[in-house]
Amino acid sequence: MVTTTRVFNFSAGPAVLPLPALEEAQRDLLALPNVGMSVLEISHRSKTFEAIIQECEANVRKLANIPENYHVLFLQGGATTQFSMVPMNLLPPGAWADYIVTGSWSSKAVKEAKKVGAVNVAFDGKGENYVRVPRADELKLSKDPAYVHITTNETIHGVEFHELPDVGDRVVVADTSSHMFSRPIDVTKYGLIYAGVQKNLGPAGATMVIVRDDLVKKAAEYRGYANLPVMLQYGAHAAEKSLYNTPPVFTIYMVGLVMKWLVGLGGLEAMERINIRKAEKLYAEIDRTGFYRGHAAKDSRSRMNVTFRLPNEELEAQFVKESKAAGLDGLKGHRSVGGLRASIYNAFPEEGVDALVSFMQEFEKKNG
């Protein structure tokens, strides 16, 4: 039997999207108003798409109060391509970069950066199985790195920086993929921010990059920059306002709808209040009796990716099976760490958190 009933989608990405954005896309999929063509069919050089991408960027800038000396780019290749593109553009010959490693994604970023240039690992939480962010006294930052790279929320381990670490006047590059726009962000504290959009910003297919203009210009001066493939040059994309080649048109259109939804909700301050409330409900249940055990240290817990364990793997498998049957999908933890993971991104409804908490209580009564 075919069903179109929506379940509660706890997947880590591609992830749940706001229902109003999906409904608007559904209405306009066959033909955009006054255009007569689907957004899937229009030219990226058309006035119609020009208006779409410009409105999308304008709302991104409005939500994050982005200064004019920062470019907002919509690129392809996911955040993983940025693991290479960042050092290719910002790590000149003879220089080095500092990396703070708090989970699987920042670890992968280090591996790619080492293929390009010298890397100093300022902190690595692997020895503790990535359960927390570093204390200030644990950071072994070098004196003059080209930049300091940080992954502000680790999707797999559920570890989040709630405050940007103090790195002095060093340039900060941040992978914010799994919590971008889940809370206010001071863009001026960063030289470059990147985020795969498929978690909080839209469907899979694009990466948003916010980069300071002086870094783009400085990159163009590096020896060897001109030999970089043009698709890996921030300057090429900035000069053409993300239209150097055919961009992911539909994804950008959907990001635009999500941005309008966020603006209508009251902006990032309002979104943060909702996210705090959702996360606190779920962590309160995890901590209630000890039957469930949170993975991340309490002061490093992610509001977006809630990771936890049960007394044994057999119960975890049973939990995943029964929760899916109850309409709670995507709760199995990442294959590299196991356990359970509830991704409760911006668009995830609060009633879904309430439903999970109720299921957890019933499951514990039967199996605790």
C-alpha positions as CSV (number, residue, x, y, z in Angstrom):
1,M,0.0,0.0,0.0
2,V,1.3,3.4,-1.0
3,T,1.2,6.1,1.8
4,T,2.1,9.8,1.6
5,T,1.8,10.3,5.4
6,R,4.7,12.3,6.7
7,V,6.7,10.7,9.5
8,F,9.0,12.5,11.9
9,N,12.4,12.6,10.1
10,F,15.4,12.6,12.4
11,S,17.9,12.0,9.6
12,A,21.2,13.9,9.8
13,G,21.1,15.1,6.2
14,P,19.6,15.4,3.7
15,A,17.2,16.4,6.4
16,V,13.7,17.7,7.1
17,L,12.6,20.9,5.3
18,P,10.0,23.4,6.5
19,L,6.6,22.3,5.4
20,P,5.7,25.8,4.0
21,A,8.7,25.7,1.8
22,L,7.8,22.3,0.5
23,E,4.2,23.4,-0.1
24,E,5.3,26.5,-2.1
25,A,7.7,24.4,-4.2
26,Q,4.9,21.9,-4.8
27,R,2.6,24.6,-6.0
28,D,5.2,26.2,-8.3
29,L,6.9,23.0,-9.6
30,L,5.0,22.8,-12.9
31,A,5.2,26.5,-13.6
32,L,6.5,29.5,-11.6
33,P,3.9,32.3,-11.4
34,N,3.9,34.5,-14.5
35,V,6.7,32.4,-16.0
36,G,5.1,29.4,-17.6
37,M,8.1,27.1,-16.8
38,S,9.2,25.0,-13.8
39,V,12.1,26.2,-11.8
40,L,13.7,23.0,-12.9
41,E,13.6,24.2,-16.5
42,I,14.5,27.9,-16.4
43,S,17.9,29.2,-17.5
44,H,20.3,30.3,-14.9
45,R,20.9,33.3,-17.0
46,S,17.3,34.3,-17.1
47,K,15.8,37.4,-15.3
48,T,13.6,35.0,-13.3
49,F,16.5,33.1,-11.8
50,E,18.5,36.3,-11.3
51,A,15.7,37.5,-9.1
52,I,15.6,34.2,-7.2
53,I,19.3,34.1,-6.4
54,Q,19.4,37.8,-5.5
55,E,16.4,37.5,-3.1
56,C,18.0,34.4,-1.6
57,E,21.3,36.2,-1.0
58,A,19.5,39.3,0.4
59,N,17.7,37.2,3.0
60,V,20.9,35.3,3.9
61,R,22.5,38.7,4.5
62,K,19.6,40.0,6.4
63,L,19.4,37.0,8.7
64,A,23.1,37.0,9.6
65,N,23.7,40.8,9.2
66,I,26.5,40.1,6.8
67,P,28.7,43.2,6.0
68,E,29.2,44.3,2.4
69,N,32.9,43.2,2.4
70,Y,31.8,39.6,2.5
71,H,30.8,37.5,-0.5
72,V,27.9,35.0,-0.3
73,L,28.6,32.2,-2.7
74,F,26.5,29.2,-3.7
75,L,28.9,26.4,-4.8
76,Q,28.8,22.7,-5.6
77,G,30.7,19.7,-4.3
78,G,29.4,19.8,-0.7
79,A,31.3,20.8,2.4
80,T,33.8,18.0,1.6
81,T,35.1,20.0,-1.4
82,Q,35.7,22.9,0.9
83,F,38.1,20.7,2.9
84,S,40.4,21.1,-0.2
85,M,39.2,24.4,-1.6
86,V,40.0,26.3,1.7
87,P,43.7,25.4,1.8
88,M,44.1,25.7,-2.0
89,N,42.9,29.3,-1.7
90,L,44.0,30.4,1.8
91,L,47.2,28.4,2.5
92,P,50.0,29.8,0.5
93,P,53.4,28.1,-0.1
94,G,55.6,28.2,3.0
95,A,52.7,28.9,5.3
96,W,50.7,26.6,7.6
97,A,47.2,26.4,9.1
98,D,45.9,25.4,12.5
99,Y,43.1,22.8,12.8
100,I,41.0,22.1,15.9
101,V,39.7,18.5,15.7
102,T,36.5,17.7,17.6
103,G,35.1,14.9,15.5
104,S,35.0,12.9,12.3
105,W,34.4,15.9,9.9
106,S,37.2,18.1,11.3
107,S,39.4,15.0,11.2
108,K,38.6,14.6,7.5
109,A,39.3,18.3,6.9
110,V,42.8,17.9,8.3
111,K,43.5,15.0,6.0
112,E,42.6,17.0,2.9
113,A,44.5,20.1,4.1
114,K,47.7,18.1,4.6
115,K,47.6,17.2,0.8
116,V,47.9,20.9,0.1
117,G,50.2,22.3,2.7
118,A,51.5,22.3,6.3
119,V,49.0,21.7,9.2
120,N,49.3,22.1,12.9
121,V,46.7,20.2,14.9
122,A,46.0,22.6,17.7
123,F,43.7,20.1,19.5
124,D,42.5,16.6,18.8
125,G,39.8,15.0,20.9
126,K,40.1,11.5,19.4
127,G,41.6,10.1,22.6
128,E,38.3,10.7,24.4
129,N,36.2,9.6,21.4
130,Y,35.2,13.1,20.6
131,V,32.9,13.9,23.5
132,R,33.7,17.6,24.0
133,V,35.2,20.8,22.7
134,P,38.6,21.9,24.0
135,R,39.2,24.2,27.0
136,A,41.1,27.4,26.2
137,D,44.3,26.1,27.9
138,E,44.3,23.0,25.7
139,L,44.6,24.8,22.4
140,K,48.1,24.7,21.0
141,L,47.8,27.4,18.4
142,S,50.8,28.4,16.3
143,K,52.0,32.0,16.2
144,D,51.1,33.1,12.7
145,P,48.9,30.5,10.9
146,A,47.3,31.4,7.6
147,Y,44.0,30.5,9.4
148,V,42.5,28.5,12.2
149,H,40.0,25.9,11.0
150,I,37.1,24.8,13.3
151,T,34.1,22.6,12.8
152,T,31.5,24.3,15.0
153,N,29.1,21.3,15.2
154,E,30.1,17.7,14.7
155,T,27.1,15.9,13.2
156,I,28.3,12.4,14.0
157,H,29.4,12.8,17.6
158,G,26.9,15.5,18.6
159,V,29.5,17.9,19.8
160,E,29.0,21.7,19.4
161,F,30.9,24.9,20.2
162,H,28.4,27.1,21.9
163,E,31.0,29.9,21.9
164,L,33.8,30.6,19.4
165,P,37.1,29.8,21.0
166,D,39.4,32.8,21.6
167,V,42.1,32.6,18.9
168,G,43.2,36.2,19.1
169,D,43.5,38.0,15.8
170,R,44.0,34.9,13.7
171,V,41.7,34.3,10.7
172,V,39.0,31.8,11.6
173,V,37.6,29.4,9.0
174,A,34.5,27.5,10.1
175,D,32.6,24.5,8.8
176,T,29.1,25.2,10.1
177,S,27.3,22.7,8.0
178,S,25.1,21.1,10.6
179,H,24.0,24.1,12.6
180,M,24.3,27.1,10.3
181,F,21.4,29.5,11.0
182,S,20.3,27.5,14.0
183,R,21.3,30.5,16.1
184,P,22.6,34.0,15.6
185,I,26.1,34.3,14.1
186,D,28.6,37.2,14.2
187,V,30.0,36.9,10.7
188,T,32.7,39.5,11.4
189,K,34.5,37.0,13.7
190,Y,35.2,34.8,10.7
191,G,37.3,35.1,7.6
192,L,35.4,32.3,5.9
193,I,32.3,30.2,6.7
194,Y,31.1,27.3,4.8
195,A,28.1,25.0,5.1
196,G,26.6,22.2,3.1
197,V,22.9,23.3,2.8
198,Q,21.3,19.9,3.2
199,K,20.9,20.1,7.0
200,N,19.4,23.4,8.0
201,L,19.3,25.5,4.8
202,G,17.8,23.5,2.0
203,P,18.0,20.2,0.1
204,A,21.3,18.6,-1.0
205,G,23.2,20.1,-3.9
206,A,24.8,23.3,-2.9
207,T,27.3,24.7,-0.4
208,M,27.0,28.2,1.0
209,V,30.3,30.0,1.5
210,I,30.6,33.4,3.2
211,V,34.1,34.8,2.6
212,R,35.7,38.1,3.4
213,D,36.8,40.1,0.3
214,D,40.3,40.7,1.4
215,L,40.9,37.0,1.7
216,V,39.6,36.4,-1.9
217,K,42.0,39.1,-3.2
218,K,44.9,37.9,-1.1
219,A,44.4,34.4,-2.5
220,A,44.7,35.6,-6.0
221,E,48.2,36.9,-5.3
222,Y,49.6,33.5,-4.1
223,R,52.1,31.8,-6.3
224,G,50.4,29.0,-8.1
225,Y,46.8,30.3,-7.6
226,A,46.4,30.9,-11.3
227,N,47.0,27.2,-11.9
228,L,44.2,26.1,-9.7
229,P,41.2,24.7,-11.6
230,V,38.9,27.7,-12.1
231,M,36.1,25.9,-10.3
232,L,38.2,25.8,-7.2
233,Q,39.0,29.5,-7.1
234,Y,36.9,31.6,-4.8
235,G,37.7,34.7,-6.9
236,A,36.1,33.2,-10.0
237,H,32.9,32.5,-8.2
238,A,32.9,35.9,-6.4
239,A,33.4,37.8,-9.6
240,E,30.5,36.1,-11.3
241,K,28.2,36.1,-8.2
242,S,27.9,32.3,-8.1
243,L,27.1,32.2,-11.8
244,Y,30.5,31.3,-13.3
245,N,28.8,28.0,-14.6
246,T,25.4,26.6,-14.2
247,P,24.7,26.5,-10.5
248,P,22.3,24.1,-8.7
249,V,19.3,26.1,-9.7
250,F,16.6,24.1,-7.8
251,T,18.6,23.9,-4.6
252,I,19.2,27.6,-4.6
253,Y,15.5,28.2,-5.2
254,M,14.7,25.9,-2.2
255,V,17.3,27.7,0.0
256,G,15.5,30.9,-0.9
257,L,12.2,29.5,0.3
258,V,13.8,28.3,3.6
259,M,15.4,31.8,4.1
260,K,12.0,33.4,3.6
261,W,10.5,31.0,6.2
262,L,13.3,31.9,8.7
263,V,12.7,35.6,8.2
264,G,8.9,35.1,8.7
265,L,9.6,33.1,11.8
266,G,11.4,36.1,13.4
267,G,15.0,35.5,12.4
268,L,17.8,33.6,14.0
269,E,17.1,34.8,17.6
270,A,13.6,33.3,17.4
271,M,15.0,30.1,15.8
272,E,17.5,29.7,18.6
273,R,14.8,30.0,21.3
274,I,12.9,27.2,19.6
275,N,16.0,25.0,19.1
276,I,17.0,25.4,22.8
277,R,13.5,24.4,23.9
278,K,13.6,21.3,21.7
279,A,17.0,20.2,22.7
280,E,16.4,20.7,26.4
281,K,13.3,18.5,26.3
282,L,15.2,15.6,24.7
283,Y,18.3,15.9,26.9
284,A,16.1,16.0,30.0
285,E,14.7,12.7,29.0
286,I,18.2,11.2,28.3
287,D,19.4,12.3,31.8
288,R,16.2,11.4,33.7
289,T,17.0,7.9,34.9
290,G,20.3,6.7,33.5
291,F,18.7,4.1,31.1
292,Y,19.8,6.4,28.3
293,R,23.3,7.8,28.2
294,G,24.3,10.9,26.3
295,H,27.5,10.7,24.3
296,A,28.8,14.3,24.4
297,A,29.8,16.0,27.6
298,K,27.0,18.2,28.9
299,D,28.8,21.5,28.2
300,S,29.5,20.4,24.6
301,R,26.2,18.9,23.6
302,S,24.8,19.7,20.2
303,R,21.4,21.2,19.9
304,M,21.1,19.8,16.4
305,N,22.4,16.3,16.7
306,V,21.5,14.5,19.9
307,T,23.6,11.4,20.3
308,F,22.9,8.8,23.0
309,R,23.3,5.1,23.9
310,L,21.2,2.4,25.5
311,P,22.5,-0.3,27.9
312,N,23.5,-2.6,25.0
313,E,23.5,-2.9,21.2
314,E,20.6,-5.3,21.1
315,L,18.4,-2.8,22.8
316,E,19.6,-0.1,20.4
317,A,18.7,-2.2,17.4
318,Q,15.3,-2.9,18.9
319,F,14.8,0.8,19.6
320,V,15.5,1.7,16.0
321,K,13.2,-0.9,14.7
322,E,10.3,-0.1,17.0
323,S,10.7,3.7,16.7
324,K,10.6,3.5,12.9
325,A,7.4,1.5,13.1
326,A,6.0,4.2,15.3
327,G,6.7,6.9,12.7
328,L,10.1,8.1,14.1
329,D,12.5,7.6,11.3
330,G,16.3,8.0,11.0
331,L,17.3,7.4,14.7
332,K,20.1,5.0,14.1
333,G,23.5,6.4,14.9
334,H,26.3,6.9,12.4
335,R,27.9,3.6,11.4
336,S,31.3,4.8,12.7
337,V,30.1,5.3,16.3
338,G,26.8,3.3,16.7
339,G,24.2,4.1,19.2
340,L,21.3,6.5,18.5
341,R,21.2,10.0,17.0
342,A,18.2,12.4,16.8
343,S,18.9,15.2,14.4
344,I,16.5,18.0,15.3
345,Y,17.3,20.7,12.8
346,N,15.5,24.0,12.4
347,A,12.6,22.6,10.4
348,F,12.1,19.6,12.7
349,P,8.8,20.1,14.5
350,E,8.6,20.3,18.3
351,E,5.8,17.8,18.3
352,G,8.3,15.3,16.9
353,V,10.5,15.8,19.9
354,D,7.5,15.3,22.1
355,A,6.7,12.1,20.3
356,L,10.2,10.8,20.7
357,V,10.3,11.6,24.4
358,S,7.0,9.7,24.9
359,F,8.4,6.8,22.9
360,M,11.6,6.7,25.0
361,Q,9.5,6.6,28.2
362,E,7.4,3.7,27.0
363,F,10.5,1.9,25.7
364,E,12.2,2.2,29.1
365,K,9.1,1.0,30.9
366,K,9.1,-2.2,28.8
367,N,12.9,-2.8,28.7
368,G,14.4,-0.9,31.6
